[in-house]
């Protein structure tokens, strides 16, 4: 069973940056993957995705500030987050783009506040 281990979260001030990593136990080459986040009291949402062909898409809320990329050989996904805003505060997860019943990792917490 594929497992995801997210890391890199932390507390930053507005305008700060963080780089998240997601280590995947299986191959991620040619696999559609996504970064998701869940804020307290809200449903989990997709913030960035990469298709099997390598095309990357971002949610409007993070477009221009977040950069998603992957290192296939390392089986690792990355999410570079810049110009962070308080509304980016959430637990961030990675998973397949259509996760279905695939188990989620523990996530990594990001807090943006003064």
C-alpha positions in Angstrom: 0.0 0.0 0.0 1.3 3.4 -0.9 2.2 5.7 2.0 2.7 9.4 2.1 5.0 11.3 4.6 4.6 15.0 4.5 7.1 17.4 6.1 8.4 21.0 6.1 5.5 22.8 7.8 6.0 25.4 10.5 5.0 28.8 11.7 5.8 31.8 9.7 4.8 35.5 9.5 2.7 36.8 6.6 4.8 37.2 3.5 7.1 34.3 4.6 8.0 31.2 2.7 8.0 27.4 3.4 8.9 24.4 1.3 6.9 21.3 1.9 8.0 17.8 1.0 6.1 14.6 0.5 7.9 11.3 0.4 6.0 8.6 -1.4 6.6 4.9 -0.8 5.7 4.0 -4.4 6.6 5.3 -7.8 5.2 8.7 -8.7 6.5 8.8 -12.3 3.6 9.4 -14.8 1.2 9.5 -11.9 -1.2 12.3 -11.3 -0.6 13.7 -7.8 -1.9 16.6 -5.7 -1.2 18.8 -2.8 -4.2 19.3 -0.6 -4.9 21.3 2.6 -7.5 21.3 5.3 -8.2 24.3 7.5 -10.0 24.0 10.8 -13.7 23.6 10.2 -13.3 23.3 6.5 -13.3 20.5 4.0 -10.0 19.3 2.5 -9.3 21.2 -0.8 -6.9 20.7 -3.7 -4.4 23.4 -4.0 -2.0 22.1 -6.7 -1.9 19.1 -9.0 0.4 17.6 -11.5 -0.9 15.3 -14.2 0.7 12.1 -15.4 2.1 14.1 -18.3 3.6 16.7 -16.0 1.1 19.6 -16.4 0.7 21.6 -13.3 -2.4 23.4 -12.1 -3.1 25.6 -9.1 -6.1 26.7 -7.2 -6.9 30.4 -7.8 -6.1 31.1 -4.1 -2.5 30.1 -4.5 -1.8 30.8 -8.1 1.4 32.9 -8.5 2.5 32.1 -4.9 2.9 28.3 -4.8 5.1 26.1 -7.0 4.6 22.4 -7.2 7.3 20.1 -8.6 8.4 16.5 -8.2 11.6 14.5 -8.2 10.6 11.1 -9.7 13.9 9.5 -8.8 13.5 10.5 -5.2 9.8 9.6 -5.1 9.2 13.0 -3.6 6.7 15.8 -4.3 7.5 19.4 -3.3 5.4 22.5 -2.7 7.2 25.7 -2.5 5.0 28.3 -0.8 5.8 32.0 -1.1 4.1 35.2 0.1 2.2 33.2 2.6 -1.1 34.6 4.0 -3.0 33.9 7.2 -5.6 32.1 5.1 -3.0 29.6 4.0 -3.0 28.2 7.6 -3.9 24.6 7.3 -2.6 21.0 7.4 -1.1 20.1 4.1 -1.3 16.7 2.5 -0.2 15.0 -0.7 -2.0 12.1 -2.4 -3.0 10.9 -5.8 -5.1 13.4 -7.8 -8.1 11.0 -7.5 -7.3 9.4 -4.1 -10.4 7.3 -3.8 -9.9 5.1 -0.7 -6.1 5.6 -0.6 -5.1 6.4 3.0 -3.9 9.9 3.8 -0.7 10.7 5.5 -0.4 12.6 8.7 0.1 15.9 6.9 2.3 18.8 7.9 0.9 21.8 9.6 1.4 25.3 8.3 0.6 28.3 10.5 0.8 31.9 9.1 0.3 34.6 11.7 2.0 37.7 13.1 
